[in-house]
């Protein structure tokens, strides 16, 4: 999945690595079985995806339920020389990996676990600066303060209902009338045409830029919106989106959706405790906050363990 792949790429980039990306698929019946029942994980791979074969890499960063058992199989096949990192909560014992970078809200514990707030991201100051220059012509005429509005949609835990979309549209209208702000809005394919339509209609007479995934032409200006935003509004369904917003150093407001799970509630509580985010209330904070920089922090710990691993291999 794109979200899990980006977390792996974010960690690799923070480690100064230029990775080869492998996207695997599983054959039946393995794709329906829990990973602990895969007796030969590498033999369970389908030819419709990438293969995993020697020479084995020095470092392997994996994420996603399907990737856990094959990652450990590579570690075993390399006789332990491949330093193996799993990102997110693994479906297998975390002690089998050299490092596990797992969200605090998943409550994963162990000597190889590096707990982080939320999800790893690819947001860096350099990437934001590049996006600022690239997309500045698109937003330069928008009056300040410029507010990025990042809308997801339905997920396993949350639902963006038409009622919520209409209420958000009304709240954004009131916010603009009260503050004179402008909006940079991007929606997901999960948002749905009806919900996106409510937002488009409400913003029609306001200063704004609207990018609808799967409908709008051109490159998605998502990172450009983050780079230009004075403040950010984000729907609560996506941990990654909230973490990307939190990584900018801008105040974040979170729009509540229908549904939810305790672990996601814990994550959003962590952002509130850090002073980065608050529930959406339509009021401008007007101040910078401490950027969430969990990717670089996690990479520092992974690198220290990787250096020890490499030093040990040299002595064997």
C-alpha positions in Angstrom: 0.0 0.0 0.0 1.2 3.5 -0.8 1.0 4.6 2.8 3.1 1.8 4.2 5.6 2.1 1.4 6.0 5.8 2.0 6.8 5.1 5.7 9.6 2.7 4.6 10.9 5.2 2.1 10.8 8.0 4.7 12.9 5.9 7.1 15.3 4.9 4.3 15.8 8.5 3.3 16.4 9.6 6.9 19.1 6.9 7.1 20.7 8.2 3.9 19.9 5.1 1.9 18.8 4.8 -1.7 16.6 1.7 -1.6 15.4 -0.7 -4.2 11.6 -1.0 -3.8 10.0 -4.5 -3.8 6.3 -4.9 -3.9 5.3 -8.5 -3.2 2.1 -10.4 -3.8 1.0 -13.7 -2.2 -0.3 -16.9 -3.8 -3.4 -18.7 -2.5 -3.9 -20.0 0.1 -1.2 -18.1 1.9 -2.8 -14.7 1.4 -5.7 -15.8 3.5 -3.7 -17.4 6.3 -2.1 -15.6 9.2 1.7 -15.2 8.7 2.6 -17.5 11.6 1.3 -20.4 9.5 3.5 -19.7 6.4 6.1 -22.5 6.7 8.1 -21.3 3.6 7.3 -17.6 3.2 9.5 -17.0 0.2 7.7 -19.9 -1.6 4.4 -18.2 -0.9 5.2 -15.3 -3.2 3.2 -14.8 -6.4 4.9 -14.2 -9.7 2.5 -11.2 -10.1 4.7 -9.3 -7.6 8.4 -8.8 -7.2 10.7 -11.7 -6.3 13.0 -11.9 -3.3 16.2 -13.7 -4.1 20.0 -13.5 -3.4 22.1 -11.5 -3.2 20.5 -10.5 0.0 20.6 -6.8 1.0 22.6 -5.2 3.8 19.4 -3.6 5.1 15.8 -4.6 4.6 12.9 -2.3 5.6 9.5 -3.9 5.4 5.9 -3.0 6.3 2.5 -4.5 5.9 1.0 -7.8 7.1 2.1 -9.6 4.0 5.7 -8.5 4.3 6.5 -9.6 7.8 7.1 -13.3 7.2 9.0 -12.9 4.0 11.2 -10.2 5.7 12.1 -12.7 8.4 12.7 -15.4 5.8 15.3 -13.1 4.1 16.9 -12.4 7.4 17.2 -16.2 8.1 18.4 -16.9 4.5 21.1 -14.4 4.9 22.3 -16.1 8.1 21.4 -12.9 10.0 23.6 -10.6 7.9 20.6 -8.6 6.6 19.7 -6.0 9.1 15.9 -6.3 9.1 13.6 -3.5 10.1 9.8 -3.7 10.3 7.7 -0.5 10.2 4.3 -0.5 12.0 3.0 -3.2 14.4 4.2 -6.6 13.1 1.9 -9.5 13.0 4.7 -11.7 14.4 6.9 -11.5 17.4 8.8 -8.2 17.2 11.9 -9.9 18.7 12.5 -11.6 15.4 13.4 -8.4 13.8 16.6 -6.3 14.3 14.4 -3.2 14.8 10.7 -2.5 14.8 9.4 1.1 14.5 5.9 0.9 15.8 3.2 3.5 16.7 2.8 4.1 20.4 -1.0 3.8 20.0 -0.5 0.1 18.9 1.1 -0.8 22.3 3.9 -2.9 20.8 6.7 -3.6 23.3 10.0 -5.4 23.3 13.8 -4.9 23.3 13.9 -4.3 19.5 10.9 -1.9 19.4 11.3 1.9 18.8 7.9 3.5 19.7 6.9 6.6 17.7 4.0 8.9 17.7 1.8 8.0 14.8 3.4 7.2 11.4 6.7 7.8 9.8 6.6 10.4 7.0 8.6 11.7 4.1 8.1 15.3 5.1 11.4 17.2 5.5 12.3 20.8 5.4 14.0 20.3 2.0 10.9 18.6 0.5 8.6 21.4 1.8 11.0 24.0 0.4 11.0 22.3 -3.0 7.2 22.0 -3.0 6.9 25.6 -2.0 8.8 26.7 -5.1 7.0 24.3 -7.4 3.5 25.2 -6.4 3.9 28.8 -5.5 2.3 30.0 -8.7 -0.8 28.0 -7.9 -1.5 29.7 -4.6 0.4 33.0 -4.6 -2.8 35.1 -5.2 -4.6 33.5 -2.2 -4.9 36.0 0.7 -3.4 35.1 4.1 -3.8 33.3 6.3 -3.8 30.3 4.0 -5.4 27.2 5.5 -4.7 23.7 4.1 -7.7 21.4 4.3 -6.8 17.7 4.0 -9.8 15.5 3.7 -9.7 11.7 3.6 -12.9 9.7 3.9 -14.3 6.3 4.7 -11.9 3.7 6.2 -12.2 0.5 8.2 -12.6 2.6 11.4 -14.2 5.9 10.2 -16.9 7.2 7.9 -17.2 10.6 6.3 -21.0 11.0 6.2 -22.8 13.6 4.1 -24.0 15.2 7.3 -20.3 15.7 8.4 -19.3 17.0 5.0 -22.2 19.6 5.0 -21.3 20.7 8.5 -17.7 21.1 7.6 -18.7 23.1 4.6 -20.7 25.4 6.8 -17.9 25.7 9.4 -15.4 26.6 6.7 -17.7 29.2 5.3 -18.1 30.8 8.8 -14.3 30.6 9.4 -13.6 32.5 6.1 -16.2 35.2 6.8 -14.8 35.7 10.3 -11.1 35.7 9.5 -10.7 36.5 5.8 -8.6 33.4 5.3 -8.3 31.3 2.1 -8.3 27.6 1.6 -6.1 25.1 -0.1 -8.2 21.9 -0.2 -7.2 18.4 -1.3 -9.5 15.4 -1.1 -9.0 11.6 -1.4 -10.6 9.0 -3.6 -12.2 7.9 -0.3 -13.9 11.2 0.1 -16.6 10.4 -2.4 -18.1 12.7 -5.0 -21.1 13.7 -3.0 -19.0 14.8 0.0 -16.5 16.6 -2.2 -19.4 18.3 -3.9 -20.6 19.9 -0.7 -17.1 21.3 -0.1 -16.7 22.6 -3.7 -20.1 24.3 -3.5 -19.4 26.0 -0.2 -16.0 27.3 -1.3 -17.2 28.5 -4.7 -17.4 32.2 -3.7 -14.3 32.1 -1.5 -10.6 32.4 -2.3 -9.4 28.9 -2.6 -7.7 26.2 -4.6 -9.4 22.8 -4.8 -7.7 19.5 -5.8 -9.9 16.4 -6.1 -8.0 13.2 -6.4 -9.0 11.2 -9.5 -10.8 14.3 -10.9 -8.5 17.3 -11.0 -5.8 17.4 -13.6 -2.1 17.8 -13.0 0.2 16.8 -10.2 -1.4 16.6 -6.7 -0.2 19.8 -4.9 -0.5 18.1 -1.5 3.0 18.9 -0.4 2.7 22.4 -1.9 -0.4 23.0 0.3 1.5 21.8 3.4 4.4 24.1 2.5 2.2 27.2 2.1 -0.1 26.7 5.0 -0.2 28.9 8.0 -2.5 26.4 9.6 -3.9 22.9 8.7 -7.2 21.2 9.0 -7.2 17.4 8.6 -9.9 14.7 8.9 -9.2 12.2 11.6 -9.3 9.0 9.5 -5.7 9.0 8.4 -2.8 8.8 10.9 -0.3 9.4 8.1 -2.1 12.6 6.9 -2.2 13.9 10.5 1.5 13.2 11.0 2.4 14.8 7.7 0.5 17.9 8.8 2.1 17.8 12.3 5.6 17.5 10.7 5.3 21.1 9.2 5.4 23.0 12.5 2.0 24.5 11.8 -1.0 24.2 14.2 -3.3 21.4 13.2 -7.1 21.0 13.7 -8.7 17.6 13.5 -12.2 17.1 12.0 -14.1 14.3 13.8 -15.7 11.6 11.7 -18.3 8.9 12.5 -16.9 5.8 14.1 -13.4 5.4 15.4 -11.2 3.0 17.5 -9.5 3.4 20.8 -6.1 3.2 19.3 -6.8 6.1 17.0 -8.2 8.0 19.9 -5.0 7.4 21.7 -3.0 8.7 18.7 -5.0 12.0 18.5 -4.7 12.4 22.2 -0.9 12.2 21.9 -0.9 15.0 19.3 -3.0 17.1 21.6 -0.7 16.4 24.6 2.2 17.6 22.5 0.4 20.9 21.8 0.4 20.2 18.0 -3.3 19.5 17.3 -6.7 20.2 18.7 -10.3 19.3 17.7 -11.6 21.5 14.8 -13.3 24.6 16.2 -12.8 27.0 13.3 -10.6 29.3 15.3 -7.1 30.3 14.1 -4.2 29.6 16.5 -1.9 32.0 14.8 1.3 30.5 16.1 3.9 28.0 15.2 4.2 24.7 17.1 7.0 22.2 17.6 7.2 20.0 14.4 6.7 16.3 14.9 9.9 14.7 13.8 9.5 11.1 14.6 11.1 9.8 11.4 14.4 11.4 12.1 14.3 10.4 15.7 13.6 6.8 14.9 16.2 6.8 12.2 18.8 7.9 14.7 18.1 4.8 16.9 17.9 2.5 13.9 21.3 3.8 12.7 22.9 3.2 16.1 21.7 -0.4 16.1 22.7 -0.8 12.4 26.2 0.5 13.2 26.6 -2.1 16.0 25.3 -4.8 13.7 27.9 -4.0 11.0 30.7 -3.8 13.6 29.7 -7.2 14.9 29.8 -8.7 11.4 33.3 -7.4 10.9 34.6 -9.2 13.9 33.0 -12.6 13.1 
